[in-house]
């Protein structure tokens, strides 16, 4: 299937392009106005056509459009692809607000054109392992989740739109990494209400320190923290249950592999992609076997959906639930 990628920065080049290649798609066209990224696209895919016009891009006989551009361009590019009748994958978040996400989804529904969003962290090793641990009752009944992406970058990277742009323009960690924490927590423990939110800009520009608390109907409380200025980053995940705790220190290696130019051939990784995880009960800690991560499952599901063989991997309901919580977090934090 012929796919066009709009945007060839971190998301387009290091995530979507290698996954698409591994899952059997042809990267036929890349849309970018950046000369460096245009050169990189030709280096990675010598036969691909690189264009700097959205209109030209959408006339390239595409089976799928992947919107991997800056957040402020998601709506314009998605709506144009939908109008052209081309199914769309939008990098997370779909829209900068629930209103913008609804605009895209309603346009797709009206046109009868499929649209989904790239919630790839649902296929991290830690995400898949948690679902297995909860299902088999290894730590009893879960009651509290600490899930975080914390880094120590005290100096702003003004070359990055994620750090230099305002929330209105799509910058900041609430729209970026917090989207992953929300989507995974809800996938693991079900519907939730937002009980607390603190959205801050410590370094002075985009939102760089965000803490949310979800109260799930299932009885689990999720504490979700993202920060660019955490001098002492905590473990990736700590899940407390009545019979013990699951500890995951770090991410699985998929992102590092993709950045290094590796990809899952045929949708399957040929190298280990498991996180290290432990079950801890007081002073006793034992390492457990984890489920290998595989972002390729997302695009294998997209391929099947395009062929009429299955559902799209992320539903519009999942997208809107996360988008609504993000909007509510800003409102609560402001109050």
Residue frames as qw, qx, qy, qz and C-alpha x, y, z in Angstrom:
[[0.000, 0.887, 0.461, 0.000, 0.00, 0.00, 0.00],
 [0.402, 0.451, -0.007, 0.797, 1.21, 3.47, -0.90],
 [0.405, -0.773, -0.398, 0.283, 1.52, 5.82, 2.07],
 [0.288, 0.688, -0.056, 0.664, 2.38, 9.50, 2.31],
 [0.555, -0.479, -0.427, 0.529, 4.02, 10.93, 5.43],
 [0.053, 0.879, 0.106, 0.462, 3.34, 14.59, 6.22],
 [0.369, -0.843, 0.339, -0.197, 6.30, 15.79, 8.26],
 [0.887, 0.211, -0.350, 0.215, 9.71, 14.10, 8.53],
 [0.124, -0.718, 0.495, -0.474, 11.03, 15.14, 11.92],
 [0.210, -0.312, 0.859, -0.347, 11.28, 12.93, 14.99],
 [0.690, 0.172, 0.535, -0.456, 7.82, 11.37, 14.64],
 [0.754, 0.561, -0.095, -0.328, 7.88, 10.93, 10.87],
 [0.475, 0.617, -0.628, 0.015, 11.44, 9.71, 10.43],
 [0.028, 0.387, -0.851, 0.355, 12.15, 7.82, 13.65],
 [0.486, 0.077, 0.726, -0.480, 8.75, 6.25, 14.34],
 [0.722, 0.454, 0.260, -0.453, 6.31, 6.11, 11.46],
 [0.519, 0.644, -0.477, -0.297, 8.64, 5.60, 8.48],
 [0.100, 0.372, -0.922, 0.041, 10.54, 2.55, 9.80],
 [0.466, 0.122, 0.766, -0.426, 7.37, 0.97, 11.20],
 [0.680, 0.546, 0.052, -0.487, 5.56, 1.44, 7.90],
 [0.396, 0.578, -0.686, -0.195, 8.51, -0.06, 6.05],
 [0.124, -0.234, 0.939, -0.219, 8.64, -3.02, 8.40],
 [0.505, 0.284, 0.684, -0.444, 4.91, -3.67, 8.05],
 [0.478, 0.267, 0.752, 0.367, 4.97, -3.78, 4.27],
 [0.265, 0.892, 0.283, -0.233, 3.86, -0.29, 3.27],
 [0.598, 0.346, 0.195, 0.696, 5.54, 1.68, 0.49],
 [0.180, -0.725, -0.161, 0.646, 6.62, 5.14, 1.65],
 [0.538, 0.559, 0.476, 0.415, 5.67, 6.74, -1.65],
 [0.154, 0.745, 0.109, 0.640, 5.63, 10.45, -0.76],
 [0.470, -0.439, -0.426, 0.637, 6.93, 12.73, 1.98],
 [0.045, 0.882, 0.249, 0.396, 5.63, 16.24, 2.59],
 [0.563, -0.601, -0.141, 0.549, 8.16, 18.66, 4.08],
 [0.301, 0.933, 0.024, 0.198, 9.37, 22.18, 3.43],
 [0.476, -0.780, 0.385, 0.129, 12.59, 21.61, 5.38],
 [0.584, 0.650, -0.473, -0.113, 15.56, 20.99, 3.09],
 [0.090, -0.465, 0.852, -0.224, 17.45, 18.89, 5.66],
 [0.621, 0.064, 0.684, -0.378, 14.47, 16.63, 6.22],
 [0.756, 0.559, -0.063, -0.334, 13.85, 16.39, 2.49],
 [0.353, 0.612, -0.708, 0.000, 17.42, 15.17, 2.03],
 [0.311, -0.259, 0.851, -0.334, 17.00, 12.66, 4.88],
 [0.770, 0.274, 0.369, -0.442, 13.81, 11.30, 3.32],
 [0.709, 0.602, -0.317, -0.187, 15.61, 10.66, 0.02],
 [0.093, 0.534, -0.822, 0.175, 18.51, 9.03, 1.86],
 [0.478, -0.083, 0.771, -0.412, 16.14, 6.72, 3.74],
 [0.635, 0.439, 0.627, -0.105, 13.83, 6.01, 0.78],
 [0.232, -0.297, 0.476, 0.795, 15.58, 6.82, -2.52],
 [0.057, 0.326, 0.776, 0.536, 12.46, 6.10, -4.59],
 [0.044, -0.710, -0.613, 0.345, 10.14, 8.28, -2.52],
 [0.214, 0.635, 0.277, 0.689, 8.85, 11.57, -3.90],
 [0.321, -0.450, -0.417, 0.721, 9.44, 14.59, -1.67],
 [0.077, 0.663, 0.409, 0.623, 7.12, 17.58, -2.08],
 [0.181, -0.122, -0.427, 0.877, 6.54, 20.82, -0.20],
 [0.403, -0.088, -0.165, -0.896, 2.91, 21.39, -1.26],
 [0.445, 0.076, 0.766, -0.458, -0.02, 19.78, 0.55],
 [0.700, 0.474, 0.060, -0.530, -2.14, 19.89, -2.62],
 [0.508, 0.526, -0.657, -0.184, 0.54, 18.08, -4.64],
 [0.124, -0.275, 0.900, -0.315, 1.06, 15.60, -1.80],
 [0.563, 0.190, 0.626, -0.506, -2.60, 14.58, -1.77],
 [0.708, 0.536, -0.136, -0.440, -2.66, 13.96, -5.53],
 [0.090, 0.564, -0.815, -0.098, -0.06, 11.18, -5.33],
 [0.792, -0.002, -0.513, -0.331, -2.48, 8.20, -5.46],
 [0.006, 0.360, -0.780, 0.512, -2.12, 7.32, -1.78],
 [0.587, -0.330, -0.720, -0.166, -3.82, 4.56, 0.19],
 [0.586, -0.660, -0.381, 0.274, -2.96, 6.15, 3.54],
 [0.183, 0.758, -0.185, 0.599, -1.78, 9.50, 4.87],
 [0.671, -0.421, -0.422, 0.440, 0.24, 9.68, 8.09],
 [0.011, -0.902, 0.007, -0.431, 0.19, 13.13, 9.68],
 [0.794, -0.301, -0.241, 0.469, 3.47, 13.32, 11.61],
 [0.270, 0.612, -0.015, 0.743, 3.93, 17.10, 11.51],
 [0.067, 0.085, -0.499, 0.860, 3.92, 19.66, 14.33],
 [0.062, 0.453, 0.824, -0.334, 0.72, 19.64, 16.38],
 [0.202, 0.555, 0.135, -0.796, -0.42, 22.98, 14.99],
 [0.309, 0.328, -0.591, -0.668, -0.63, 21.44, 11.48],
 [0.204, 0.082, 0.972, -0.082, -2.56, 18.28, 12.42],
 [0.422, 0.555, 0.546, -0.465, -6.03, 19.64, 11.80],
 [0.374, 0.683, -0.252, -0.575, -5.28, 21.33, 8.47],
 [0.167, 0.395, -0.848, -0.310, -3.48, 18.33, 7.00],
 [0.235, 0.152, 0.941, -0.188, -5.93, 15.73, 8.37],
 [0.451, 0.593, 0.398, -0.535, -8.98, 17.61, 7.11],
 [0.359, 0.623, -0.442, -0.536, -7.39, 18.01, 3.68],
 [0.037, 0.212, -0.964, -0.155, -6.63, 14.28, 3.47],
 [0.329, 0.349, 0.803, -0.355, -10.16, 13.41, 4.59],
 [0.449, 0.654, 0.067, -0.605, -11.59, 15.76, 1.95],
 [0.319, 0.521, -0.681, -0.403, -9.45, 13.93, -0.62],
 [0.920, -0.021, -0.133, -0.367, -10.96, 10.63, 0.56],
 [0.590, 0.379, -0.664, 0.261, -7.72, 9.18, 1.97],
 [0.779, -0.541, -0.312, 0.052, -7.65, 7.28, 5.31],
 [0.124, 0.782, -0.337, 0.510, -5.54, 9.03, 7.94],
 [0.748, -0.376, -0.391, 0.382, -3.29, 8.15, 10.85],
 [0.010, -0.886, 0.110, -0.449, -2.59, 11.23, 13.00],
 [0.501, 0.146, -0.621, 0.585, 0.34, 11.23, 15.38],
 [0.424, -0.713, -0.531, 0.173, -0.74, 11.83, 18.96],
 [0.335, 0.409, 0.678, -0.510, -2.40, 14.03, 19.99],
 [0.381, 0.548, 0.654, 0.357, -4.95, 14.19, 17.20],
 [0.072, 0.829, 0.217, 0.510, -5.92, 17.79, 17.99],
 [0.240, 0.319, -0.440, 0.804, -4.63, 20.49, 20.31],
 [0.387, -0.058, 0.450, -0.803, -8.01, 20.50, 22.05],
 [0.396, 0.274, 0.865, -0.141, -11.09, 18.32, 22.21],
 [0.458, 0.715, 0.174, -0.499, -12.79, 20.78, 19.86],
 [0.264, 0.644, -0.589, -0.411, -10.06, 20.29, 17.25],
 [0.172, -0.129, 0.976, 0.045, -10.11, 16.49, 17.69],
 [0.457, 0.475, 0.670, -0.341, -13.90, 16.45, 17.29],
 [0.394, 0.716, -0.163, -0.552, -13.59, 18.59, 14.16],
 [0.142, 0.445, -0.828, -0.310, -11.33, 15.98, 12.55],
 [0.220, 0.085, 0.963, -0.132, -13.39, 13.00, 13.70],
 [0.462, 0.570, 0.470, -0.490, -16.73, 14.49, 12.64],
 [0.376, 0.655, -0.388, -0.529, -15.32, 15.38, 9.22],
 [0.038, 0.280, -0.943, -0.178, -14.09, 11.80, 8.82],
 [0.326, 0.286, 0.853, -0.290, -17.43, 10.33, 9.87],
 [0.463, 0.656, 0.178, -0.569, -19.34, 12.61, 7.52],
 [0.380, 0.625, -0.541, -0.415, -17.06, 11.71, 4.61],
 [0.988, 0.008, 0.070, -0.140, -16.95, 8.01, 5.46],
 [0.573, 0.601, -0.476, 0.291, -13.14, 8.13, 5.66],
 [0.824, -0.424, -0.304, 0.220, -11.34, 6.23, 8.47],
 [0.142, 0.763, -0.361, 0.517, -9.16, 8.20, 10.88],
 [0.835, -0.452, -0.267, 0.162, -7.16, 7.05, 13.90],
 [0.075, -0.913, 0.342, -0.209, -4.33, 8.24, 16.12],
 [0.693, 0.338, -0.579, 0.267, -0.91, 6.80, 16.95],
 [0.607, -0.663, 0.287, -0.332, -1.14, 5.73, 20.61],
 [0.692, 0.399, -0.598, 0.062, 1.95, 3.58, 20.18],
 [0.068, -0.454, 0.730, -0.506, 2.77, 3.24, 23.89],
 [0.850, -0.106, 0.193, -0.479, -0.07, 0.74, 24.21],
 [0.955, 0.238, -0.169, 0.055, 2.43, -1.66, 22.61],
 [0.033, 0.710, -0.623, 0.327, 5.36, -0.93, 24.92],
 [0.530, 0.042, -0.828, 0.175, 6.68, -3.95, 26.79],
 [0.019, 0.017, 0.655, -0.755, 5.62, -2.41, 30.11],
 [0.554, 0.062, 0.002, -0.830, 2.06, -1.80, 28.84],
 [0.749, 0.074, -0.569, -0.330, 1.63, -5.36, 27.60],
 [0.404, 0.082, -0.813, 0.412, 3.22, -6.77, 30.75],
 [0.254, -0.041, 0.463, -0.848, 0.87, -4.84, 33.04],
 [0.723, 0.035, -0.196, -0.662, -2.15, -6.26, 31.25],
 [0.708, 0.086, -0.701, -0.001, -0.76, -9.77, 31.73],
 [0.210, 0.105, -0.717, 0.657, 0.13, -9.18, 35.40],
 [0.441, -0.035, 0.261, -0.858, -3.31, -7.76, 36.18],
 [0.766, 0.057, -0.391, -0.506, -5.06, -10.61, 34.34],
 [0.717, 0.031, -0.686, 0.120, -3.19, -13.36, 36.21],
 [0.609, -0.747, -0.130, -0.233, -3.48, -11.68, 39.63],
 [0.745, 0.173, -0.400, 0.505, 0.26, -11.86, 40.36],
 [0.183, 0.181, -0.404, 0.878, 0.15, -8.77, 42.61],
 [0.029, 0.476, 0.751, -0.456, -3.44, -9.21, 43.77],
 [0.192, 0.841, 0.497, 0.092, -5.92, -6.41, 43.20],
 [0.411, 0.239, 0.016, 0.880, -4.24, -3.23, 41.86],
 [0.177, -0.832, -0.486, 0.201, -5.11, -0.04, 43.69],
 [0.062, -0.924, 0.081, 0.369, -2.49, 2.56, 42.80],
 [0.777, 0.390, 0.206, 0.449, -0.43, 3.34, 39.70],
 [0.176, -0.824, 0.196, 0.502, 2.54, 5.67, 39.48],
 [0.730, 0.408, 0.390, 0.385, 3.39, 6.17, 35.80],
 [0.125, -0.895, 0.075, 0.422, 5.89, 8.77, 34.65],
 [0.711, 0.479, 0.074, 0.509, 8.13, 10.17, 31.98],
 [0.325, -0.927, 0.047, 0.179, 10.71, 12.25, 33.84],
 [0.744, 0.379, -0.019, 0.551, 13.89, 13.73, 32.41],
 [0.396, -0.746, -0.065, 0.531, 16.43, 16.32, 33.48],
 [0.486, 0.433, 0.325, 0.686, 16.82, 18.99, 30.80],
 [0.221, -0.688, -0.348, 0.597, 17.16, 22.28, 32.68],
 [0.041, -0.410, 0.298, 0.861, 17.99, 24.22, 29.50],
 [0.642, 0.562, 0.315, -0.415, 15.29, 24.85, 26.94],
 [0.458, 0.018, 0.673, 0.580, 15.82, 23.53, 23.43],
 [0.287, 0.596, 0.109, -0.742, 14.57, 26.49, 21.44],
 [0.199, 0.287, -0.722, -0.597, 15.02, 24.55, 18.20],
 [0.058, -0.242, -0.968, -0.029, 12.26, 22.15, 19.28],
 [0.345, -0.379, -0.282, -0.811, 8.67, 23.29, 18.71],
 [0.651, -0.442, -0.617, -0.019, 7.60, 20.99, 21.55],
 [0.537, -0.399, -0.380, 0.639, 9.63, 23.12, 23.98],
 [0.192, -0.090, 0.053, 0.976, 9.42, 26.55, 22.40],
 [0.252, -0.360, -0.505, -0.743, 5.77, 26.73, 21.30],
 [0.399, -0.162, 0.417, -0.800, 2.86, 27.67, 23.55],
 [0.374, 0.188, 0.880, -0.224, 0.08, 25.26, 24.44],
 [0.525, 0.636, 0.211, -0.525, -2.19, 27.11, 22.00],
 [0.445, 0.660, -0.499, -0.344, 0.30, 26.30, 19.24],
 [0.951, 0.082, -0.268, -0.134, 0.61, 22.68, 20.30],
 [0.381, 0.504, -0.653, 0.418, 3.75, 22.76, 22.43],
 [0.425, -0.488, 0.488, -0.586, 4.34, 21.36, 25.90],
 [0.054, 0.186, -0.974, 0.116, 4.34, 18.05, 27.73],
 [0.538, 0.204, 0.557, -0.598, 0.60, 17.91, 28.43],
 [0.742, 0.510, -0.074, -0.428, -0.05, 17.36, 24.71],
 [0.439, 0.554, -0.705, -0.060, 3.11, 15.31, 24.26],
 [0.278, 0.188, -0.917, 0.217, 4.16, 12.68, 26.80],
 [0.377, 0.028, 0.614, -0.693, 1.14, 13.05, 29.08],
 [0.725, 0.233, -0.244, -0.601, -1.00, 11.79, 26.18],
 [0.555, 0.223, -0.801, -0.001, 0.84, 8.47, 26.43],
 [0.018, 0.070, -0.813, 0.578, 0.34, 8.19, 30.19],
 [0.549, 0.142, 0.268, -0.779, -3.37, 8.91, 29.89],
 [0.730, 0.251, -0.428, -0.469, -4.00, 6.49, 27.04],
 [0.473, 0.178, -0.851, 0.143, -2.18, 3.63, 28.76],
 [0.139, -0.036, 0.711, -0.688, -3.70, 4.17, 32.22],
 [0.647, 0.181, 0.129, -0.730, -7.21, 4.18, 30.77],
 [0.689, 0.268, -0.612, -0.281, -6.44, 1.12, 28.67],
 [0.308, 0.160, -0.875, 0.338, -5.21, -0.77, 31.75],
 [0.055, -0.214, -0.770, 0.599, -7.79, 0.26, 34.34],
 [0.052, 0.620, 0.759, 0.193, -10.81, 1.61, 32.47],
 [0.013, -0.801, -0.277, -0.531, -12.89, 4.80, 32.66],
 [0.511, -0.304, -0.397, 0.699, -11.74, 7.48, 35.08],
 [0.039, -0.964, -0.230, -0.126, -12.42, 10.95, 36.37],
 [0.480, 0.438, -0.266, 0.712, -9.73, 13.59, 36.66],
 [0.544, -0.711, -0.409, 0.175, -9.38, 14.42, 40.36],
 [0.376, -0.798, 0.115, 0.456, -6.30, 16.68, 40.30],
 [0.703, 0.535, 0.160, 0.441, -4.17, 18.50, 37.77],
 [0.296, -0.832, 0.129, 0.451, -1.11, 20.74, 38.02],
 [0.711, 0.522, 0.248, 0.401, 0.16, 22.00, 34.67],
 [0.317, -0.860, 0.071, 0.393, 3.21, 24.24, 34.98],
 [0.648, 0.673, -0.082, 0.347, 5.85, 26.03, 32.91],
 [0.688, -0.621, -0.011, 0.376, 8.87, 25.99, 35.20],
 [0.583, -0.103, 0.287, 0.753, 11.44, 27.11, 32.59],
 [0.046, 0.526, 0.057, -0.847, 9.20, 29.86, 31.32],
 [0.293, 0.214, -0.557, -0.747, 8.00, 28.70, 27.89],
 [0.654, -0.112, -0.586, -0.465, 5.97, 25.54, 27.16],
 [0.792, -0.458, 0.153, -0.374, 4.36, 23.32, 29.80],
 [0.490, 0.494, -0.702, 0.150, 7.27, 21.30, 31.16],
 [0.043, 0.094, -0.874, 0.474, 6.02, 19.81, 34.45],
 [0.617, -0.167, -0.263, -0.723, 2.59, 18.15, 34.57],
 [0.016, -0.029, 0.943, -0.331, 1.03, 15.97, 37.28],
 [0.605, -0.164, -0.298, -0.720, -2.43, 14.43, 36.92],
 [0.226, -0.067, 0.896, -0.377, -4.46, 12.15, 39.20],
 [0.559, -0.075, -0.539, -0.626, -7.12, 9.87, 37.73],
 [0.461, -0.088, 0.736, -0.488, -9.67, 8.00, 39.83],
 [0.309, 0.071, -0.814, -0.486, -10.79, 4.94, 37.87],
 [0.757, -0.209, -0.076, -0.614, -14.21, 3.32, 38.24],
 [0.831, 0.068, -0.551, 0.046, -12.31, 0.05, 38.79],
 [0.715, -0.689, -0.090, 0.075, -10.91, 1.33, 42.09],
 [0.736, -0.003, 0.030, 0.676, -7.41, 2.20, 40.89],
 [0.037, -0.960, -0.010, 0.276, -5.93, 5.66, 41.41],
 [0.769, 0.334, 0.134, 0.529, -3.42, 6.69, 38.73],
 [0.242, -0.871, 0.085, 0.419, -0.76, 9.31, 39.42],
 [0.737, 0.484, 0.270, 0.387, 0.67, 10.44, 36.08],
 [0.266, -0.859, 0.117, 0.421, 3.73, 12.70, 36.00],
 [0.728, 0.468, 0.146, 0.479, 5.76, 14.13, 33.14],
 [0.265, -0.921, 0.074, 0.275, 8.63, 16.53, 33.64],
 [0.683, 0.630, -0.145, 0.341, 11.57, 17.91, 31.69],
 [0.094, 0.700, -0.437, 0.557, 13.31, 19.12, 34.85],
 [0.873, -0.461, -0.008, -0.161, 13.26, 16.18, 37.25],
 [0.082, 0.752, -0.635, 0.155, 16.73, 16.09, 38.77],
 [0.248, -0.221, 0.924, -0.189, 15.98, 12.66, 40.23],
 [0.613, 0.056, -0.463, -0.638, 13.76, 10.76, 37.78],
 [0.656, -0.181, 0.608, -0.409, 11.62, 8.05, 39.34],
 [0.363, 0.005, 0.903, 0.228, 10.98, 4.57, 37.92],
 [0.202, -0.078, -0.595, -0.774, 8.93, 4.40, 34.75],
 [0.655, -0.359, -0.390, -0.539, 6.14, 2.50, 36.52],
 [0.002, 0.096, -0.866, 0.491, 5.22, 1.41, 40.03],
 [0.608, -0.273, -0.427, -0.611, 1.95, -0.49, 40.28],
 [0.185, -0.230, 0.772, -0.564, 0.78, -1.35, 43.79],
 [0.659, -0.202, -0.573, -0.444, -1.51, -4.32, 44.44],
 [0.720, -0.556, 0.136, -0.393, -2.84, -6.04, 47.51],
 [0.964, -0.192, 0.128, 0.136, -0.24, -8.84, 47.16],
 [0.667, -0.215, 0.266, 0.662, 2.80, -6.89, 45.98],
 [0.187, 0.850, -0.051, -0.490, 4.07, -4.31, 43.53],
 [0.781, 0.407, 0.284, 0.379, 5.22, -4.30, 39.91],
 [0.212, -0.813, 0.188, 0.509, 8.28, -2.11, 39.26],
 [0.732, 0.506, 0.248, 0.384, 9.49, -1.14, 35.77],
 [0.455, -0.561, 0.038, 0.691, 12.60, 1.03, 35.85],
 [0.035, -0.448, 0.405, 0.796, 12.96, 2.06, 32.19],
 [0.692, 0.478, -0.054, -0.538, 11.36, 2.00, 28.75],
 [0.874, 0.106, 0.435, 0.190, 11.79, -0.96, 26.46],
 [0.410, -0.386, 0.416, 0.714, 14.39, -0.48, 23.66],
 [0.513, 0.589, 0.589, 0.207, 12.01, 0.10, 20.74],
 [0.144, 0.980, 0.061, -0.124, 12.46, 3.85, 20.50],
 [0.323, -0.706, 0.523, 0.353, 16.25, 3.52, 20.62],
 [0.584, 0.071, 0.739, 0.329, 16.15, 0.81, 17.96],
 [0.425, 0.780, 0.448, 0.102, 13.97, 2.90, 15.65],
 [0.026, -0.965, 0.149, 0.212, 16.19, 5.96, 16.09],
 [0.421, -0.514, 0.659, 0.353, 19.18, 3.79, 15.18],
 [0.401, 0.417, -0.547, -0.605, 17.54, 2.81, 11.89],
 [0.068, 0.019, 0.997, -0.016, 16.25, -0.61, 12.90],
 [0.590, 0.014, -0.088, -0.802, 12.70, -1.74, 12.11],
 [0.619, -0.032, 0.736, -0.273, 10.45, -4.77, 12.73],
 [0.189, 0.238, -0.761, -0.573, 10.75, -6.80, 9.52],
 [0.376, -0.259, -0.822, -0.340, 7.34, -8.14, 8.60],
 [0.512, -0.627, -0.097, -0.579, 5.98, -6.45, 11.71],
 [0.894, -0.423, -0.127, 0.078, 8.14, -8.57, 14.03],
 [0.100, -0.876, 0.466, -0.072, 11.30, -7.53, 15.85],
 [0.882, 0.213, -0.395, 0.146, 14.30, -9.85, 15.45],
 [0.323, 0.321, -0.566, 0.687, 15.99, -8.41, 18.57],
 [0.306, -0.455, -0.743, 0.383, 14.82, -8.36, 22.22],
 [0.093, -0.489, -0.153, -0.854, 12.27, -5.64, 22.98],
 [0.596, -0.582, -0.554, 0.000, 11.38, -6.40, 26.59],
 [0.198, -0.788, 0.264, -0.520, 11.57, -4.12, 29.60],
 [0.389, 0.059, -0.807, 0.440, 13.14, -5.24, 32.84],
 [0.536, -0.520, -0.090, -0.659, 10.47, -5.60, 35.49],
 [0.221, 0.142, -0.844, 0.468, 10.32, -6.81, 39.07],
 [0.602, -0.595, -0.427, -0.318, 7.76, -8.00, 41.56],
 [0.195, 0.339, -0.578, 0.716, 8.50, -6.56, 44.98],
 [0.652, -0.593, -0.421, -0.215, 7.01, -7.62, 48.28],
 [0.578, -0.805, 0.075, 0.113, 8.59, -5.60, 51.08],
 [0.266, -0.741, 0.550, 0.278, 12.32, -6.37, 51.10],
 [0.626, 0.021, 0.742, 0.238, 11.97, -9.16, 48.54],
 [0.436, 0.681, -0.172, -0.562, 12.40, -8.36, 44.84],
 [0.633, -0.008, 0.725, 0.272, 12.43, -10.82, 41.94],
 [0.185, 0.381, -0.464, -0.778, 12.84, -10.17, 38.23],
 [0.670, 0.337, 0.606, -0.264, 10.01, -11.47, 36.07],
 [0.354, 0.129, 0.688, 0.620, 9.69, -12.34, 32.41],
 [0.259, 0.545, 0.176, -0.777, 8.03, -9.50, 30.53],
 [0.652, 0.576, 0.493, 0.022, 6.04, -9.37, 27.30],
 [0.449, -0.042, 0.347, 0.822, 8.10, -8.09, 24.34],
 [0.233, 0.681, 0.186, -0.669, 6.98, -4.72, 23.00],
 [0.397, 0.163, 0.687, 0.587, 6.04, -4.23, 19.36],
 [0.233, 0.529, 0.090, -0.811, 4.79, -0.96, 17.84],
 [0.101, 0.123, -0.777, -0.609, 4.50, -2.89, 14.59],
 [0.087, 0.413, 0.898, -0.128, 1.19, -4.25, 15.84],
 [0.207, 0.628, 0.240, -0.711, -0.30, -0.80, 15.30],
 [0.305, 0.511, -0.434, -0.676, 0.48, -0.71, 11.58],
 [0.028, -0.033, -0.979, -0.200, -0.33, -4.39, 11.08],
 [0.173, 0.543, 0.729, -0.379, -3.80, -3.53, 12.44],
 [0.247, 0.640, -0.066, -0.725, -3.98, -0.48, 10.15],
 [0.137, 0.280, -0.792, -0.526, -3.10, -2.68, 7.17],
 [0.048, 0.275, 0.960, -0.026, -5.78, -5.20, 8.10],
 [0.206, 0.631, 0.469, -0.583, -8.36, -2.42, 8.54],
 [0.230, 0.550, -0.351, -0.722, -7.54, -0.97, 5.13],
 [0.195, 0.127, -0.896, -0.379, -8.02, -4.45, 3.64],
 [0.674, -0.234, -0.189, -0.675, -11.36, -4.83, 5.43],
 [0.700, -0.008, -0.707, 0.098, -10.06, -7.57, 7.74],
 [0.512, -0.363, -0.583, 0.516, -10.26, -5.88, 11.13],
 [0.177, -0.936, -0.298, 0.055, -10.85, -2.82, 13.26],
 [0.300, 0.768, -0.243, 0.511, -8.71, 0.31, 13.38],
 [0.607, -0.005, -0.628, 0.487, -6.22, -0.01, 16.27],
 [0.108, -0.228, -0.465, 0.849, -7.33, 3.11, 18.19],
 [0.056, 0.681, 0.711, 0.165, -11.01, 4.03, 18.24],
 [0.038, 0.598, 0.098, 0.795, -12.33, 7.57, 18.02],
 [0.630, -0.713, -0.230, -0.206, -13.81, 7.06, 21.50],
 [0.793, -0.305, -0.124, 0.513, -10.33, 6.38, 22.92],
 [0.406, 0.327, 0.080, 0.850, -8.99, 9.50, 21.22],
 [0.228, -0.684, -0.198, -0.664, -11.76, 11.74, 22.57],
 [0.738, -0.614, -0.270, 0.079, -11.52, 10.41, 26.13],
 [0.676, -0.175, -0.063, 0.713, -7.85, 11.41, 26.29],
 [0.201, 0.438, 0.198, 0.854, -8.50, 14.74, 24.58],
 [0.417, -0.752, -0.306, -0.409, -11.27, 15.65, 27.03],
 [0.745, -0.550, -0.193, 0.325, -9.05, 14.92, 30.04],
 [0.545, 0.085, 0.050, 0.833, -6.28, 17.09, 28.60],
 [0.068, -0.605, -0.233, -0.758, -8.69, 20.02, 28.23],
 [0.625, -0.706, -0.280, -0.180, -10.05, 19.45, 31.72],
 [0.757, -0.253, -0.190, 0.571, -6.53, 19.31, 33.16],
 [0.291, 0.307, 0.039, 0.905, -5.83, 22.83, 31.93],
 [0.366, -0.654, -0.267, -0.606, -9.10, 24.07, 33.41],
 [0.773, -0.563, -0.276, 0.092, -8.50, 22.46, 36.80],
 [0.677, -0.071, -0.120, 0.723, -4.89, 23.61, 36.93],
 [0.107, 0.481, 0.123, 0.862, -5.90, 27.18, 36.07],
 [0.535, -0.691, -0.251, -0.416, -8.48, 27.21, 38.90]]
